[in-house]
Amino acid sequence: MRENMKQDAKKERMSELVPHLIFLFCGLAAVAFVLCISVYLIISGIPAIHKIGIIKFLFGMKWQSTAAEPSFGILPFVLTSIYGTAGAVLIGVPIGIMTAVYLAKVAPKRPAAVIRTAAQLLAGIPSVVYGLVGMIVLVPAIQKIFRLSSGATLLCAIIVLSIMILPSIINVSETALEAVPREYEEASMALGATEIETYMKVSLPAAKSGIAAAVVLGVGRAIGEAMAIIMVSGNVANMPGLLKSVRFMTTAIASEMSYAAVGSLQREALFSIGLVLFLFIMIINVILNVFIKGKGKKDVA
Amino acid sequence: MSRRIWNNAVKAGLYICSAVTVALLVSLIGYIMYRGIPALSFHLLSTQSSYLNDTIGILPNILNTLYIIIVTMAIAIPIGVCAALYLTEYAENKKLVSAIEFAAETLTGIPSIIFGLVGMLVFTQLLGIKQGILAGALTLVMMIMPTIIRTTQESLKTVPMSYREGALAMGAGKWYMIRTVVLPNAVDGIVTGCILAVGRIIGESAALLFTAGFGLVLNNFVDSLTSSSATLTVALYVYASERGETNVAFAIAVVLIILTLVINMIAGLAAGRLRAKTK
């Protein structure tokens, strides 16, 4: 009898322990993915950087991966990614923040719902669809306006990117603006400020850490986008210029990986570009975390 | 006086920017429909491309998209839900929880081209899985994991503590309690998360280029797992920028947009139900 009870207890412990362990392993899967991604990018990205030389790789101005005497300088890609992202932020952020202010503070219920749905749907449209419309509408338009031989330029990519980052900027800024205590605004209005003055000069500064997070999130989106801009940016390894055909870090990987021979230095160099892009993203993540944590601290105080 | 002008100017700015957002969406969808609907035909949707007859059909790509959704979700749902269960129901070690949550957050920020790169390295080169739906799906599992973990966690948190206490007080074991009380009450949220994840899978392209491949040939489910298979998005890219078949590309865009709208609607309904329940 006692023996039986002991066995039952053991069985029960097992039936509790097994699910517990399975859940633990699944939880660790996310950590494993991140480790796996970091380790593999480092392992496969380092060799080419070592062979080419880090200075020559990062600051070389020429990328001729298939020439008889190939050179692998990725400065054009890095600068293009930075300029493209900066341009997208410059256009997308003001529009996004203004929309968020309207949504959070001014808009009546119905229009707010319409705009929110619009932003949500914009976020859901696949990036190749943005690329397609950009390629068919934007590229010829820019070609005509600036009388270029090809309209596939950095400017085109910037416009597409600024539309693509709009939803996340609107969404995150709106949440930040809605969290501003009503008392701040009431105090400002009681002192004689108009509603608009209150929203722009009190609410916006009060929500600044949330809005900064929105901007950083937009930067991350823009720098990581590949398929939409590969179709509109011309894909030539030029140093960036607003009306030149350019190639981003992401599009360099996407366009050359399909024909780079296994084991070649060209392929290894593409992995190295991936590693550099990954470092950029990690830095952006750290900044984002600082903003979010900073906000948390202030709330406590 | 200048104050009034400033006020009105800013107010106009707010209205204009909001209008721009809506106008962008309306003109985008309008233009795609205008270009794509005339190019849609039953023949296009129901056949595969044939060089002999010089016809184009996107049936293989529709099926590939469906296959990749099925395989990805079949792997990602169990792992994601279990991870969320661990985080909300079991975990006592705070450090471990924050490590897992940080990892999930990091995964959200990684661009899809990097997932594609690593997926190719790990699944096709290291593990020797041939380019195809399976390698693509495994790559996507890494990508959508955070979405499923987060939405499941949120819905687990909406299950009242008293349900759990009640079950435990009746003598149920923890796992029994989770199976019979917690999970059934959190299922709406899990479904919402899955719908969002499906939306992401449908729209994904960069992660699939080198993992699922470009193949435009019709395969059955088993063969497609390990043979190069383009989803709708990848096919759109191939037809638009490599074949110059703009009309076909717009027809695929229409299919994608309709799928996106449907997914959004379903997700909205599911989220609405969830909200009604928590109130």
Boltz contact constraints between the chains, C-beta under 6 A:
constraints:
  - contact:
      token1: [A, 16]
      token2: [B, 173]
      max_distance: 6.0
  - contact:
      token1: [A, 16]
      token2: [B, 174]
      max_distance: 6.0
  - contact:
      token1: [A, 16]
      token2: [B, 175]
      max_distance: 6.0
  - contact:
      token1: [A, 19]
      token2: [B, 175]
      max_distance: 6.0
  - contact:
      token1: [A, 20]
      token2: [B, 90]
      max_distance: 6.0
  - contact:
      token1: [A, 23]
      token2: [B, 82]
      max_distance: 6.0
  - contact:
      token1: [A, 23]
      token2: [B, 85]
      max_distance: 6.0
  - contact:
      token1: [A, 23]
      token2: [B, 86]
      max_distance: 6.0
  - contact:
      token1: [A, 23]
      token2: [B, 90]
      max_distance: 6.0
  - contact:
      token1: [A, 24]
      token2: [B, 86]
      max_distance: 6.0
  - contact:
      token1: [A, 26]
      token2: [B, 79]
      max_distance: 6.0
  - contact:
      token1: [A, 26]
      token2: [B, 82]
      max_distance: 6.0
  - contact:
      token1: [A, 26]
      token2: [B, 83]
      max_distance: 6.0
  - contact:
      token1: [A, 27]
      token2: [B, 83]
      max_distance: 6.0
  - contact:
      token1: [A, 27]
      token2: [B, 86]
      max_distance: 6.0
  - contact:
      token1: [A, 27]
      token2: [B, 100]
      max_distance: 6.0
  - contact:
      token1: [A, 29]
      token2: [B, 79]
      max_distance: 6.0
  - contact:
      token1: [A, 30]
      token2: [B, 100]
      max_distance: 6.0
  - contact:
      token1: [A, 30]
      token2: [B, 103]
      max_distance: 6.0
  - contact:
      token1: [A, 30]
      token2: [B, 104]
      max_distance: 6.0
  - contact:
      token1: [A, 30]
      token2: [B, 145]
      max_distance: 6.0
  - contact:
      token1: [A, 31]
      token2: [B, 99]
      max_distance: 6.0
  - contact:
      token1: [A, 31]
      token2: [B, 100]
      max_distance: 6.0
  - contact:
      token1: [A, 31]
      token2: [B, 103]
      max_distance: 6.0
  - contact:
      token1: [A, 33]
      token2: [B, 142]
      max_distance: 6.0
  - contact:
      token1: [A, 34]
      token2: [B, 103]
      max_distance: 6.0
  - contact:
      token1: [A, 34]
      token2: [B, 106]
      max_distance: 6.0
  - contact:
      token1: [A, 37]
      token2: [B, 118]
      max_distance: 6.0
  - contact:
      token1: [A, 40]
      token2: [B, 118]
      max_distance: 6.0
  - contact:
      token1: [A, 40]
      token2: [B, 121]
      max_distance: 6.0
  - contact:
      token1: [A, 44]
      token2: [B, 121]
      max_distance: 6.0
  - contact:
      token1: [A, 95]
      token2: [B, 17]
      max_distance: 6.0
  - contact:
      token1: [A, 95]
      token2: [B, 20]
      max_distance: 6.0
  - contact:
      token1: [A, 98]
      token2: [B, 13]
      max_distance: 6.0
  - contact:
      token1: [A, 98]
      token2: [B, 14]
      max_distance: 6.0
  - contact:
      token1: [A, 98]
      token2: [B, 17]
      max_distance: 6.0
  - contact:
      token1: [A, 99]
      token2: [B, 17]
      max_distance: 6.0
  - contact:
      token1: [A, 99]
      token2: [B, 18]
      max_distance: 6.0
  - contact:
      token1: [A, 99]
      token2: [B, 21]
      max_distance: 6.0
  - contact:
      token1: [A, 101]
      token2: [B, 14]
      max_distance: 6.0
  - contact:
      token1: [A, 102]
      token2: [B, 14]
      max_distance: 6.0
  - contact:
      token1: [A, 102]
      token2: [B, 18]
      max_distance: 6.0
  - contact:
      token1: [A, 115]
      token2: [B, 18]
      max_distance: 6.0
  - contact:
      token1: [A, 115]
      token2: [B, 21]
      max_distance: 6.0
  - contact:
      token1: [A, 115]
      token2: [B, 22]
      max_distance: 6.0
  - contact:
      token1: [A, 118]
      token2: [B, 21]
      max_distance: 6.0
  - contact:
      token1: [A, 118]
      token2: [B, 22]
      max_distance: 6.0
  - contact:
      token1: [A, 118]
      token2: [B, 25]
      max_distance: 6.0
  - contact:
      token1: [A, 121]
      token2: [B, 25]
      max_distance: 6.0
  - contact:
      token1: [A, 122]
      token2: [B, 25]
      max_distance: 6.0
  - contact:
      token1: [A, 124]
      token2: [B, 199]
      max_distance: 6.0
  - contact:
      token1: [A, 124]
      token2: [B, 260]
      max_distance: 6.0
  - contact:
      token1: [A, 124]
      token2: [B, 264]
      max_distance: 6.0
  - contact:
      token1: [A, 126]
      token2: [B, 203]
      max_distance: 6.0
  - contact:
      token1: [A, 126]
      token2: [B, 233]
      max_distance: 6.0
  - contact:
      token1: [A, 126]
      token2: [B, 256]
      max_distance: 6.0
  - contact:
      token1: [A, 128]
      token2: [B, 205]
      max_distance: 6.0
  - contact:
      token1: [A, 128]
      token2: [B, 233]
      max_distance: 6.0
  - contact:
      token1: [A, 128]
      token2: [B, 236]
      max_distance: 6.0
  - contact:
      token1: [A, 128]
      token2: [B, 237]
      max_distance: 6.0
  - contact:
      token1: [A, 129]
      token2: [B, 253]
      max_distance: 6.0
  - contact:
      token1: [A, 129]
      token2: [B, 256]
      max_distance: 6.0
  - contact:
      token1: [A, 132]
      token2: [B, 240]
      max_distance: 6.0
  - contact:
      token1: [A, 132]
      token2: [B, 249]
      max_distance: 6.0
  - contact:
      token1: [A, 132]
      token2: [B, 253]
      max_distance: 6.0
  - contact:
      token1: [A, 163]
      token2: [B, 24]
      max_distance: 6.0
  - contact:
      token1: [A, 194]
      token2: [B, 7]
      max_distance: 6.0
  - contact:
      token1: [A, 196]
      token2: [B, 7]
      max_distance: 6.0
  - contact:
      token1: [A, 196]
      token2: [B, 10]
      max_distance: 6.0
  - contact:
      token1: [A, 196]
      token2: [B, 11]
      max_distance: 6.0
  - contact:
      token1: [A, 200]
      token2: [B, 10]
      max_distance: 6.0
  - contact:
      token1: [A, 220]
      token2: [B, 109]
      max_distance: 6.0
  - contact:
      token1: [A, 224]
      token2: [B, 111]
      max_distance: 6.0
  - contact:
      token1: [A, 226]
      token2: [B, 113]
      max_distance: 6.0
  - contact:
      token1: [A, 226]
      token2: [B, 206]
      max_distance: 6.0
  - contact:
      token1: [A, 227]
      token2: [B, 205]
      max_distance: 6.0
  - contact:
      token1: [A, 227]
      token2: [B, 206]
      max_distance: 6.0
  - contact:
      token1: [A, 231]
      token2: [B, 241]
      max_distance: 6.0
  - contact:
      token1: [A, 250]
      token2: [B, 113]
      max_distance: 6.0
  - contact:
      token1: [A, 253]
      token2: [B, 113]
      max_distance: 6.0
  - contact:
      token1: [A, 254]
      token2: [B, 113]
      max_distance: 6.0
  - contact:
      token1: [A, 257]
      token2: [B, 210]
      max_distance: 6.0
  - contact:
      token1: [A, 274]
      token2: [B, 114]
      max_distance: 6.0
  - contact:
      token1: [A, 274]
      token2: [B, 117]
      max_distance: 6.0
  - contact:
      token1: [A, 278]
      token2: [B, 114]
      max_distance: 6.0
  - contact:
      token1: [A, 281]
      token2: [B, 109]
      max_distance: 6.0
  - contact:
      token1: [A, 285]
      token2: [B, 109]
      max_distance: 6.0
